Amino acid sequence: MKNKIIYIIAILLISAYTMNAQDEVSFKTICKKQVYVGEQFQVSYELNGDGKDFRSPNFNNFEVIGGPFSSTSSSVQIINGSVSRTNTQTYSFHLRAIKEGSFTIPQASITVGRNRVTSDPAEINVIPSASGSGAGGASYGSSNSNNSSSQSAVAAKEVFLEAVPSKKEVYLGEQIVLTYRLFFTLPISQLSVSQSPNYSGFWTKDITNNNGSLQQSSIIRDGQQYNVATIQEIVLFPQKTGSLIIDPLDITCVAQIRQQRARSQGYDPFEDFFGDVLGTSYTNVKKDIKSQPITIEVKPLPLANKPSDFKGAVGQYTFTSKIDKTELNVNEAFTLTLTVSGKGNIELLELPKPVFPPDFEVYDPKITSSVKDNALGISGSKKAEYIVIPRASGDFALESMKFSYFNPILEKYETIESDTYQIQVAKGDANSGSTAIYTQGQSDIKYLGSDIRHINTDSNKLSITGLSFFMSPMYIFLLLLMLLIFIVGLFMFKRMHKINKNEVLVRNKQATKVAKKRLTNAYNHLKINNQNGFYEEFSQALWGYISDKLNIVRSQLSMDTVREMMKSKNVSDDIINEFVELLNNCEYARFAPGDPSKKMDELYQKGIELITKAEKLLR
């Protein structure tokens, strides 16, 4: 009894508070006072109570992207025994400003209790966009297409593509990393590149490494949180000076626009809890997006202090040389390796060429490159391996080599000089007379014993060499064998061609094969107790066998025709009667009482037995 009294008192207190709260209902309009043309913004109507039958205003001068999106929040507080309950209902619209001017958003209304409550009208001033793009300069725009009306639902500020070069002013040959980044606040899918720039005036390399999936991150930009994904990364090396324009990258994607269904009247805690899941649907809108064009200013390399051996290398490099041995014998090979490492266009580098003494035999160098690319650009190394064989003894000097390049960071030319090598070549074994044969790489060098071979003084037996296989007994035998195989093959081909032209004979030969296939299908239906499938396949097997074996057109098949044709083939009356009886049983068995599986099994065994007997008599 005591619990009931407490429960009634609590209900009366909450009801009294609610009635009091209804006297202080407010219905507010919340929105920006000033927006740009093309900007997407939100207009919300907030009610601090329980309302129903919300009626939205007419947004004549704005484009409605979505809404109304409704949400409800509720809180109950008990302070010093005083119970207070607060309900807040919010109805939001996503709008887009389409023209400049001062506009008034009319009143919205909602029913609270027995009264109709209206919001205050809102004044919004629409001013021209600072960049003229409607997206704060972040998007170059979308292409005109037949679905432009649908695409307008996706504001330029919601999904846009941006081209970000690492530098906009570079020297000739200096590398630039151009990154295309997609900014989006809506779910997107089916992303594809519609048209790529031709990058006229640049040597390019695509270093995009997304492994088939876009890596996303979040960023706050102009007070708006965006998801960011890198679409492409291109390394550019300008090949001419002046202002070079990179055309926009054109991509296509599908954006999902959220639509919210109407909510039920009154307060429903389950609808409030699951509102975001059950009350929301999505519409797919195809969106064509272009990045902004990029202008790169390419400066010529300075002429002042330009080294005479400069070959066009631009970047930051190191240059080293290495020799595997400096003391060796005549006709013994050594390897000289030149390596340039650093950051720049490694693949187009021209390595310095060493100058060797006239008595040195030098083979073409083996050039190898190792290139790495990442978001910072291209780096790596390029190596040249020279195989050198001294042909005379003595002391020789390999002069140092110079590698010059232009450093765009320091804006000056730099030259690196290799070491000087002293090579001592001994005479070696005078009787060896070894010579080296170079194929490809140091590991493939081979030495042949003596370059002058003496007359053979041994008394060896002489034999005739180089007998021809042509017109030998084996040659004639193989020729006759090939001729015989050709004649037999021609005979078999003509025989098969003649048989295939005889349609009756072909059908007769294929009858048993076709019947077996049908019976196999019937047996599969028998195993799963599928009566309709079994009788259809079994009947087709019997009638098809008789039609093909006796050369009877399917349209002329009947019991009488079967009897006459089988008698003409001297088939006994017993087998004819059994065959006709089996055909009749097949037609009526499915409707006869009894165990269906047993009937199908008996018919199947009888069919195999009769076809086997008929095959022996109708050959």
Protein Blocks (a to p, Z undefined) as FASTA:
>chain_A
ZZmmmmmmmmmmmmmmmmmmmmmgccdddddfbdcehiacdddddddbddehiacdddfk
bccfbdcddddddddddeehiacdddddddddddddfbgcddddddddddehjbccdddd
ddddddddfklnonnomagbdcddfklmmmmmpcfklpccddddfbfbdcehiacddddd
dddfbdcehiacfbdcekgoiacddfbdeeopacdddddeehiacddddfbdcddddfbe
cjdddddddddddddddddddddedjdfklmmmmmmmmpccddddddddddddddddddd
dfehpafklghiacddddddddfbfbdcehiacddddddededjfklpccddddddfklc
cddddddddddddfkbccdddddddddddfbecdddddddddddddfklopacddddddd
dddddebjmklopacddfedjklpccdfbfbdcddfbdcddddehiafehpaklmmmmmm
mmmmmmmmmmmmmmmmmmmmmmmlmmmmmmmmmmmmmmmmmmmmmmnopaklmmmmmmmm
mmmmmmmmnopafklgcfklmmmmmmmnopafklmmmmmmmmmmmmmmmmpgcjfklmmm
mmmmmmmmmmmmmmmmmZZ
